[in-house]
Amino acid sequence: MGILGGTFDPVHIGHLIVAEEIRVRCNLQKILFIPSAHPPHKAAREITPPQLRWEMVCLAIQDNPYFEASAIEIERTGLSYTVDTLAQLRGIWDQKTQMSLIIGTDEAIDVPTWKQPERVFDLSAVLVANRPGFDINTIELRWRKMMKFVRVPQIEVSSTAIRRRIVEGKSIRYLVPRPVEEFIRDRGLYLDR
């Protein structure tokens, strides 16, 4: 089971392409998308309410039978730490279920700052997708040796750029799935940032 957490503010084609590519290359049965309720690393900026981000994820993945969404972090109070989510999933799933946490090289660099990073590696394999502008050699060797690196297509799209385009009145068509684009438009999301 692949586990892809994130703020998903909003979810975009880059997330979906990475998830599908890793699912296929690593022979994963499913990819579980987990929107963060209160990400500790993004506390400084305004984040769209968790329920709205959850709905966007559900809309984005609805046509892929290999993708599922989980509200596990949204339903839990407090900050959304990866180690807590993995421990909770381990308690829910059969012990034989192999968990594979999917992160980008940008996140892999920050592993030493995570809550209980050693336990993360005890609970799950860690698959790292390459990201533009991030060199895997900048990841501490101690952690790098425990990661599996997966080359994925480089898509130059980010949630930050999408939010900026919305504020500027530019199109986000083809950057997000059509149902997500309609959801954002119908609710007037990101216009006040």
Beta strands, then each sheet from edge to edge (+ up, - down):
strand 1: 2-6
strand 2: 31-35
strand 3: 67-69
strand 4: 100-104
strand 5: 125-129
strand 6: 147-150
sheet 1: 3+ 2+ 1+ 4+ 5+ 6+
end
